[in-house]
Structure formats: structure tokens, C-alpha cells
Amino acid sequence: MLILLNKPFGVLPQFTDNSAKPRPTLADYVSVKGVYPAGRLDMDSEGLMLLTDDGRLQARIADPKHKMEKTYLVQVEGDPDEAALDALRNGVALKDGPTLPARADRIDPPRLWQRDPPIRVRKSVPDHWLRLTIREGRNRQVRRMTAAVGLPTLRLVRWQVGGWTVDGLAPGEWRKVDPQPR
């Protein structure tokens, strides 16, 4: 079984939370028993999460050795020039080593749901949107990559993993799909 979930901003990407002040978790949105996340998506990121009950499928999706593409829509602070985009396309030096080359394009603002809470806006600093596709899955990788080229991330939406997309799902909505690889 494979479930596509549009994880809202501020939701912990796991089914339980043992903190003193409980936070929303995947259990608040998905009532299907026996499924687990295939990959991570930070609490302050939104968009596509894949959940499965198939350990082999989970490994194929999440394990970096399979290099499954993940596409993000990224709202950044600043004005991305060709030098910044080329740096992302060639791989960025991070503290834990260089990233693999990414596909990076400046895009028009996408038609997305409203985020709650909204991003911070500074009138004196422009913001723009990028489409960034990577084949790795390091901790907070997209945020670190954009920061490394001088473009701090304001909003991060995972739009696609492999051939599966969040298109058509509102925040908190999910659906079962065919788990065949794409």
C-alpha cells in the first residue's frame, strides 16, 4: 500500500510525539494502521509525504543509494541570478560535503494553498520562487543549499517524489495510489 499525504506546515513527520508539549503528528491526519513514512520532511516544510506498509518500497523511496528524484517549490528571500542557479546546478559545498548537481529553475509564483502561519515578508527584500530537483535527502538539504548561495528559504513545499505528486491534495488530505515504481 502507498499513501500520498499533503503534510501541512507545523506537523511532525511521524506518528507519535513524546514531547512535554504535544505537537500535531501524522496520526492527526492519517488513520491507516501499519504505514510508515518513506523519507523525511521537516516540521517546517510542507507537501508530499509518502507512507507505506511495504519495507522494500520504503527503502527504494527513502534510501539515497536509489537516488529517487525529489522536486521542491522553494520561496527564497532575494533575487536569484544565474550565478546562484548555476551554483545549485553544479552542486553546492556544504559542511557535510558537496551536494550532487541539482536541477534549478526560477519559476513564477505557483498556485498553492495558503500557509498557516504565513511566511514573514520584508518589504525591503524581494522574494522569488525556484523549482529545485535533487537526488539526495540530507538533513535540511534544500534549505542549506539555498542559504549557501545567498538565498534563505522562506517556504519549502515538496511537490514530487519520483512519479508521485501532491497535485490535487489540499493540506492534510491523503489518498491511496498504485505503489508500482514510476
PEDA-V802492 format. One record per pair of residues at least 24 apart in sequence whose ideal C-beta (glycine too) atoms are under 10 Angstrom apart, sorted by sequence separation. I is the first residue (numbers start at 1). GAP is how many residues later the second one is. D is the distance in whole Angstrom. If there is no record, write none. Layout:
I_GAP_D / I_GAP_D
This chain:
5_24_6 / 13_24_6 / 37_24_9 / 38_24_5 / 39_24_9 / 47_24_10 / 48_24_10 / 80_24_8 / 82_24_9 / 105_24_10 / 106_24_6 / 107_24_5 / 127_24_9 / 132_24_9 / 137_24_10 / 5_25_6 / 26_25_7 / 37_25_8 / 38_25_9 / 39_25_10 / 47_25_8 / 80_25_9 / 81_25_9 / 105_25_7 / 106_25_8 / 107_25_10 / 127_25_10 / 129_25_10 / 13_26_9 / 14_26_9 / 36_26_10 / 47_26_8 / 80_26_5 / 104_26_6 / 105_26_5 / 128_26_10 / 129_26_9 / 133_26_9 / 3_27_6 / 13_27_6 / 45_27_8 / 46_27_10 / 79_27_9 / 104_27_7 / 105_27_8 / 125_27_10 / 127_27_6 / 132_27_10 / 133_27_8 / 13_28_5 / 102_28_10 / 103_28_8 / 104_28_5 / 105_28_9 / 127_28_9 / 129_28_10 / 131_28_8 / 3_29_6 / 13_29_7 / 14_29_10 / 39_29_9 / 41_29_10 / 45_29_10 / 102_29_10 / 103_29_7 / 104_29_8 / 125_29_10 / 131_29_10 / 5_30_10 / 7_30_9 / 11_30_9 / 12_30_10 / 13_30_7 / 38_30_9 / 72_30_10 / 74_30_9 / 76_30_10 / 102_30_6 / 103_30_4 / 104_30_9 / 1_31_8 / 12_31_5 / 39_31_8 / 41_31_10 / 71_31_10 / 102_31_6 / 103_31_8 / 3_32_6 / 5_32_9 / 11_32_7 / 13_32_8 / 70_32_10 / 71_32_8 / 102_32_5 / 103_32_10 / 122_32_10 / 1_33_8 / 2_33_9 / 9_33_10 / 10_33_6 / 11_33_10 / 67_33_8 / 69_33_10 / 74_33_9 / 101_33_9 / 102_33_8 / 121_33_8 / 1_34_7 / 3_34_10 / 7_34_6 / 9_34_8 / 10_34_7 / 11_34_10 / 69_34_8 / 73_34_7 / 75_34_8 / 100_34_7 / 101_34_9 / 102_34_9 / 119_34_10 / 120_34_7 / 3_35_10 / 7_35_10 / 9_35_7 / 10_35_10 / 11_35_8 / 75_35_9 / 99_35_7 / 100_35_6 / 119_35_5 / 2_36_8 / 5_36_9 / 7_36_9 / 9_36_7 / 10_36_9 / 13_36_6 / 15_36_9 / 64_36_10 / 73_36_9 / 99_36_9 / 100_36_6 / 118_36_10 / 119_36_5 / 9_37_5 / 73_37_5 / 75_37_9 / 99_37_6 / 118_37_9 / 7_38_8 / 8_38_6 / 9_38_9 / 11_38_9 / 7_39_6 / 8_39_9 / 73_39_7 / 99_39_7 / 102_39_9 / 115_39_10 / 6_40_7 / 7_40_6 / 75_40_9 / 102_40_9 / 115_40_6 / 6_41_6 / 7_41_8 / 97_41_9 / 100_41_10 / 104_41_9 / 5_42_9 / 6_42_7 / 7_42_5 / 77_42_9 / 88_42_8 / 96_42_7 / 99_42_7 / 104_42_9 / 115_42_9 / 5_43_7 / 6_43_8 / 77_43_9 / 89_43_10 / 96_43_8 / 99_43_10 / 102_43_7 / 112_43_8 / 4_44_6 / 5_44_5 / 7_44_10 / 75_44_7 / 77_44_10 / 88_44_7 / 94_44_8 / 113_44_9 / 4_45_8 / 5_45_8 / 77_45_7 / 85_45_8 / 91_45_10 / 96_45_9 / 99_45_8 / 104_45_9 / 112_45_6 / 3_46_8 / 4_46_6 / 5_46_6 / 79_46_9 / 80_46_10 / 84_46_9 / 88_46_9 / 94_46_10 / 99_46_6 / 3_47_7 / 4_47_8 / 78_47_7 / 79_47_5 / 85_47_10 / 94_47_8 / 110_47_8 / 112_47_9 / 2_48_6 / 3_48_4 / 77_48_6 / 78_48_7 / 79_48_9 / 80_48_6 / 96_48_9 / 2_49_7 / 3_49_7 / 77_49_8 / 78_49_7 / 79_49_6 / 80_49_9 / 92_49_9 / 95_49_8 / 99_49_9 / 110_49_8 / 1_50_8 / 2_50_5 / 3_50_9 / 76_50_10 / 77_50_5 / 78_50_7 / 80_50_6 / 94_50_5 / 1_51_6 / 2_51_9 / 76_51_6 / 77_51_9 / 94_51_7 / 1_52_5 / 2_52_8 / 75_52_6 / 76_52_6 / 92_52_8 / 93_52_10 / 1_53_7 / 75_53_7 / 76_53_8 / 92_53_5 / 94_53_9 / 95_53_9 / 74_54_9 / 75_54_5 / 76_54_6 / 88_54_10 / 91_54_9 / 92_54_9 / 94_54_6 / 112_54_10 / 2_55_7 / 74_55_7 / 75_55_8 / 92_55_9 / 93_55_7 / 116_55_8 / 1_56_9 / 2_56_10 / 73_56_6 / 74_56_5 / 76_56_10 / 92_56_5 / 113_56_9 / 115_56_8 / 73_57_8 / 74_57_8 / 88_57_6 / 92_57_6 / 113_57_6 / 114_57_9 / 72_58_8 / 73_58_6 / 74_58_5 / 87_58_9 / 88_58_8 / 113_58_5 / 2_59_9 / 72_59_7 / 73_59_8 / 112_59_10 / 113_59_10 / 71_60_6 / 72_60_5 / 88_60_9 / 71_61_7 / 72_61_8 / 87_61_8 / 88_61_6 / 70_62_9 / 71_62_4 / 72_62_8 / 84_62_8 / 87_62_5 / 70_63_7 / 71_63_8 / 86_63_9 / 87_63_9 / 88_63_9 / 69_64_5 / 70_64_6 / 84_64_9 / 85_64_8 / 87_64_10 / 47_65_9 / 69_65_7 / 70_65_8 / 84_65_4 / 46_66_9 / 47_66_10 / 69_66_6 / 70_66_9 / 80_66_9 / 83_66_8 / 84_66_6 / 85_66_10 / 46_67_8 / 67_67_9 / 68_67_7 / 70_67_7 / 76_67_10 / 83_67_9 / 84_67_6 / 67_68_4 / 68_68_10 / 74_68_6 / 78_68_9 / 81_68_9 / 46_69_7 / 66_69_9 / 67_69_7 / 68_69_9 / 72_69_10 / 74_69_8 / 77_69_9 / 80_69_8 / 81_69_9 / 67_70_9 / 72_70_5 / 76_70_5 / 77_70_10 / 80_70_9 / 81_70_10 / 64_71_8 / 70_71_9 / 72_71_10 / 74_71_9 / 75_71_10 / 76_71_9 / 78_71_9 / 79_71_10 / 80_71_6 / 64_72_6 / 70_72_9 / 74_72_6 / 78_72_6 / 79_72_8 / 64_73_6 / 72_73_10 / 76_73_9 / 77_73_9 / 78_73_5 / 63_74_9 / 64_74_8 / 72_74_10 / 76_74_9 / 77_74_7 / 78_74_7 / 62_75_7 / 76_75_4 / 77_75_5 / 61_76_10 / 75_76_10 / 76_76_7 / 77_76_8 / 78_76_10 / 74_77_8 / 76_77_6 / 77_77_6 / 75_78_7 / 76_78_6 / 74_79_6 / 75_79_5 / 76_79_9 / 74_80_8 / 75_80_4 / 76_80_10 / 72_81_9 / 74_81_7 / 75_81_8 / 73_82_8 / 74_82_6 / 75_82_8 / 73_83_8 / 74_83_8 / 72_84_6 / 73_84_5 / 74_84_10 / 72_85_7 / 73_85_8 / 74_85_10 / 71_86_10 / 72_86_5 / 73_86_5 / 71_87_7 / 72_87_6 / 73_87_9 / 70_88_6 / 71_88_5 / 72_88_9 / 70_89_9 / 71_89_4 / 70_90_7 / 71_90_8 / 69_91_8 / 70_91_5 / 71_91_10 / 69_92_8 / 70_92_8 / 68_93_6 / 69_93_6 / 73_93_10 / 68_94_5 / 69_94_9 / 71_94_8 / 45_95_9 / 68_95_9 / 71_95_10 / 41_96_10 / 44_96_9 / 66_96_9 / 68_96_10 / 40_97_7 / 42_97_8 / 45_97_8 / 39_98_6 / 40_98_10 / 42_98_6 / 45_98_8 / 40_99_8 / 44_99_9 / 62_99_10 / 40_100_9 / 42_100_10 / 61_100_7 / 42_101_8 / 61_101_7 / 60_102_9 / 61_103_9 / 9_104_10 / 8_105_9 / 10_105_9 / 9_106_5 / 10_106_8 / 6_107_8 / 8_107_8 / 9_107_7 / 10_107_8 / 8_108_8 / 9_108_8 / 45_108_9 / 50_108_10 / 9_109_10 / 44_109_9 / 46_109_8 / 47_109_8 / 48_109_8 / 49_109_8 / 9_110_10 / 45_110_9 / 46_110_7 / 47_110_4 / 48_110_5 / 44_111_9 / 45_111_4 / 46_111_5 / 47_111_4 / 48_111_7 / 50_111_6 / 44_112_8 / 45_112_7 / 46_112_8 / 47_112_6 / 48_112_7 / 49_112_9 / 50_112_9 / 45_113_7 / 47_113_9 / 48_113_6 / 68_113_9 / 42_114_8 / 47_114_9 / 50_114_6 / 68_114_10 / 41_115_9 / 66_115_10 / 41_116_10 / 42_116_10 / 48_116_7 / 41_117_6 / 48_117_7 / 49_117_9 / 47_118_10 / 48_118_4 / 61_118_10 / 39_119_9 / 47_119_5 / 48_119_9 / 60_119_10 / 41_120_10 / 46_120_9 / 61_120_9 / 48_121_8 / 60_121_7 / 39_122_7 / 47_122_9 / 57_122_6 / 38_123_8 / 51_123_8 / 57_123_10 / 47_124_9 / 57_124_8 / 46_125_7 / 49_125_9 / 51_125_10 / 54_125_7 / 53_126_10 / 50_127_9 / 52_127_7 / 50_129_9 / 35_139_10 / 35_141_10 / 29_142_9 / 30_142_9 / 32_142_8 / 29_143_5 / 31_143_10 / 28_144_8 / 29_144_8 / 30_144_6 / 32_144_8 / 29_145_7 / 9_146_8 / 9_147_9 / 9_148_9 / 24_148_9 / 26_148_9 / 7_150_10 / 6_151_9 / 7_151_8 / 6_152_9 / 4_157_9 / 7_159_9 / 4_160_6 / 6_160_5 / 11_160_9 / 4_161_8 / 5_161_8 / 6_161_10 / 11_161_8 / 2_162_8 / 4_162_7 / 6_162_9 / 7_162_10 / 8_162_9 / 9_162_8 / 4_163_10 / 6_163_4 / 8_163_4 / 4_164_9 / 5_164_8 / 6_164_6 / 7_164_8 / 8_164_5 / 4_165_6 / 6_165_5 / 7_165_8 / 8_165_10 / 5_166_10 / 6_166_7 / 5_167_8 / 6_167_6 / 7_167_9 / 5_168_8 / 6_168_7 / 4_169_9 / 5_169_4 / 6_169_10 / 4_170_6 / 5_170_9 / 3_171_5 / 4_171_6 / 3_172_7 / 4_172_8 / 2_173_10 / 3_173_6 / 4_173_6 / 2_174_7 / 3_174_7 / 1_175_6 / 2_175_5 / 1_176_9 / 2_176_7 / 3_176_9 / 2_177_4 / 1_178_7 / 2_178_9
